[in-house]
Amino acid sequence: MKLVVSNLPETIDEKEIEQLFSRFGRVSQVRMLYNFYTQKFRGMAYVDMEDETSARSAVQQLNQSRVHENVITVEPVVPAKL
């Protein structure tokens, strides 16, 4: 299940995001989003978790939690309507 994480601090790295989410289950991928022109981290990341139960647990425990002074938002990715 894919999750979107927002309001992440600029200083966080992929490894730290993976460690944060791996407490709830196996993380298959972390993809951090960067500005195309400046390559500055945008404070958002996608986290793919291998099973839905782990992902839902991560959402419950991490949504509105504090990471390096920032209150993060963690939500399941909603597929786009075509």
Residue pairs with C-beta under 8 A, 6 or more apart in sequence:
1 48
1 49
1 51
1 52
1 54
1 55
1 56
1 76
2 46
2 47
2 48
2 49
2 76
2 77
3 21
3 46
3 47
3 48
3 49
3 55
3 58
3 59
3 74
3 75
3 76
3 77
4 44
4 45
4 46
4 47
4 74
4 75
4 76
4 77
5 17
5 44
5 45
5 46
5 47
5 62
5 72
5 73
5 74
6 43
6 44
6 72
6 73
7 43
7 70
7 71
7 72
7 73
8 17
8 41
8 43
8 44
8 45
8 67
8 70
8 72
9 43
9 67
9 68
9 69
9 70
10 40
10 41
10 43
11 68
12 41
12 67
12 68
14 30
14 32
14 45
17 30
17 32
17 45
17 47
18 27
18 30
18 47
20 62
20 67
21 27
21 30
21 47
21 49
21 58
21 62
23 58
24 49
24 54
24 55
24 57
24 58
24 61
24 62
25 49
25 50
25 51
25 53
25 54
25 55
25 57
25 58
26 49
26 50
26 51
26 54
27 47
27 48
27 49
27 50
28 48
28 49
28 50
29 46
29 47
29 48
30 45
30 46
30 47
30 48
31 45
31 46
31 48
32 41
32 44
32 45
33 41
33 42
33 44
33 45
33 46
34 40
34 41
34 42
35 41
35 42
43 70
46 77
47 58
49 55
49 58
55 76
56 76
58 74
59 74
59 75
59 76
62 72
62 74
63 72
63 73
63 74
63 75
64 71
64 72
64 73
65 71
65 72
65 74
66 72
